[in-house]
Amino acid sequence: MAEAGTSDKEIPGAGRRVAILATNGYEQSELLEPLEALRQAGHSVSILSLTTDPIRGVVGHDWADEVEVDRALEDASPEDFDALVLPGGVYNPDRLRQEIAAVEFVSAMMESGKPVAAICHGPWLLAEAELAEGRRMTSYPSIRTDLIHAGAEWVDEPAVVDRNLLTSRSPEDLPRFTEALLALVGAT
């Protein structure tokens, strides 16, 4: 099992409270690298999923390591968090966009103006939640048309910030995504 670190227990003086919403089939690097960077920056990060069972990542098309889940989505509230990260992978966002609770959680975070960061196929959740319209966004190329049909202005750039929304294309863009994520979430 991949070491995801400590759970979401509050640390006095820590930075912001960040949720990473994922389920089985998340792209491993797109969850673990932002998680580590956020924690190193002093933020408290919780992995949310549909249940509290460990979730398994993928590397490309191959199953990879599991990470522990800190909270089931049903036990979390958008008010508990200051920011949200949506890793990609094909299976992960496709499964989550079929869950009303996940779509509602993403909607509440976006509508509150809190930072939301989605990479690779993660923006599918934004399209499902009808939150792409009028937004400048990027994604993995295979969901470009989905985002355009959802009303986004799709651009082919490594990291795109549009107000409180950060989107990125793929694991190759993780350095730019992580840098933009830390800037969007803010310093401790």
C-alpha positions in Angstrom: 0.0 0.0 0.0 1.4 3.4 -0.9 2.1 5.7 2.0 -0.3 8.5 1.8 0.7 10.0 5.2 -1.4 11.0 8.1 -5.1 11.4 8.1 -7.0 14.7 8.2 -6.4 15.2 11.9 -6.0 18.9 12.5 -2.5 20.2 13.2 -2.3 23.4 15.2 -0.9 26.2 13.0 -1.3 24.1 9.8 -2.3 25.7 6.6 -5.5 25.1 4.7 -7.7 22.0 4.7 -7.6 20.3 1.3 -9.7 17.4 0.1 -8.6 15.0 -2.6 -11.7 13.3 -4.0 -10.9 9.9 -5.7 -11.9 6.3 -6.1 -10.4 3.2 -7.6 -8.6 3.9 -10.9 -7.1 7.3 -10.0 -3.8 8.1 -11.8 -1.4 7.4 -9.0 1.0 10.3 -9.6 -1.9 12.7 -9.9 -3.0 11.9 -6.4 0.3 11.3 -4.6 2.4 14.2 -6.0 -0.1 16.9 -5.1 -0.8 15.2 -1.8 2.9 15.3 -0.9 3.4 18.9 -2.1 0.4 20.2 -0.2 1.5 18.4 3.0 5.1 19.7 2.7 3.7 23.2 2.3 1.9 22.8 5.7 -1.6 22.0 4.5 -3.9 19.4 6.1 -5.0 17.0 3.3 -7.8 14.4 3.5 -8.4 11.7 0.9 -12.2 11.4 0.4 -13.8 8.5 -1.5 -17.2 6.7 -1.8 -16.3 4.4 1.1 -13.5 4.2 3.7 -12.0 1.2 2.0 -8.5 1.7 0.5 -8.5 2.8 -3.1 -6.2 1.5 -5.9 -4.5 3.7 -8.4 -3.3 3.1 -11.9 -0.1 3.9 -13.7 -1.2 4.3 -17.3 -3.4 1.2 -17.9 -1.9 -1.0 -15.1 -3.2 -1.3 -11.6 -0.8 0.2 -9.0 -0.7 0.8 -5.3 -3.5 1.4 -2.8 -3.9 4.4 -0.5 -5.9 4.7 2.7 -9.0 6.8 2.6 -9.5 9.3 5.4 -13.2 9.9 5.1 -16.2 8.6 3.1 -17.8 11.3 1.0 -21.1 10.9 3.0 -19.2 11.9 6.2 -17.6 15.0 4.6 -19.0 18.4 4.0 -17.7 21.1 1.6 -17.6 23.4 4.7 -14.9 21.2 6.2 -12.5 22.1 3.4 -10.8 25.1 1.9 -9.8 23.5 -1.4 -10.4 20.5 -3.6 -8.2 18.4 -5.8 -9.6 16.0 -8.5 -7.0 13.6 -9.8 -7.6 11.9 -13.2 -7.1 8.5 -14.5 -9.9 7.2 -16.7 -11.8 5.0 -14.3 -11.8 7.4 -11.3 -13.6 10.5 -12.7 -15.9 8.3 -14.8 -17.1 6.5 -11.7 -17.3 9.6 -9.6 -19.3 11.6 -12.2 -22.0 8.9 -11.8 -22.4 9.6 -8.1 -24.8 12.4 -7.2 -23.0 13.0 -3.9 -19.6 13.5 -5.7 -21.1 15.9 -8.3 -22.9 17.9 -5.5 -19.7 18.1 -3.5 -17.7 19.4 -6.5 -20.5 21.9 -7.2 -20.6 23.2 -3.7 -16.8 23.7 -3.6 -16.8 25.5 -7.0 -19.9 27.7 -6.2 -18.4 28.7 -2.9 -15.4 30.1 -4.8 -12.9 27.8 -3.1 -10.0 26.6 -5.1 -10.7 23.5 -7.2 -7.9 21.8 -9.1 -8.6 19.0 -11.7 -6.0 17.2 -13.8 -6.2 14.8 -16.8 -9.7 13.3 -16.9 -10.7 15.0 -13.6 -12.5 17.9 -15.4 -15.2 15.3 -16.4 -16.7 16.0 -13.0 -16.9 19.7 -13.8 -18.7 19.0 -17.0 -21.1 16.6 -15.3 -21.8 19.3 -12.6 -22.5 21.8 -15.4 -19.6 24.0 -14.1 -17.5 24.2 -17.3 -19.6 26.8 -19.1 -17.7 30.0 -19.7 -14.5 28.7 -18.1 -11.1 28.6 -19.8 -9.9 25.0 -19.2 -7.6 22.3 -20.3 -7.7 18.5 -19.8 -6.5 15.2 -21.3 -7.1 15.6 -25.0 -9.6 12.8 -25.2 -12.2 14.7 -23.2 -11.6 18.0 -25.0 -14.8 17.7 -27.0 -16.8 16.9 -23.8 -15.6 20.1 -22.2 -16.3 22.1 -25.3 -19.8 20.7 -25.4 -20.2 21.6 -21.7 -19.4 25.2 -22.7 -15.7 25.5 -21.8 -13.1 27.4 -23.8 -10.6 24.5 -24.1 -6.9 25.3 -24.5 -3.9 23.1 -24.9 -1.7 24.4 -22.1 0.0 22.6 -19.2 -1.9 24.5 -16.4 -4.8 26.9 -16.7 -6.2 29.0 -13.9 -9.6 30.6 -14.4 -10.6 32.3 -11.2 -10.8 29.6 -8.5 -10.4 26.7 -11.0 -7.1 25.1 -12.0 -7.0 22.5 -14.8 -4.1 20.5 -16.3 -3.6 18.0 -19.0 -1.7 15.0 -17.8 0.9 13.5 -15.5 3.6 15.1 -17.6 2.3 18.5 -16.5 2.4 17.7 -12.7 5.3 20.1 -12.0 3.3 23.1 -13.5 0.0 21.8 -12.0 1.5 21.4 -8.5 3.2 24.9 -8.7 -0.2 26.5 -9.7 -2.0 24.4 -7.1 0.2 25.7 -4.3 -0.2 29.3 -5.5 -4.0 28.9 -5.7 -4.4 27.3 -2.3 -2.1 29.8 -0.7 0.8 29.9 1.7 0.4 28.8 5.3 
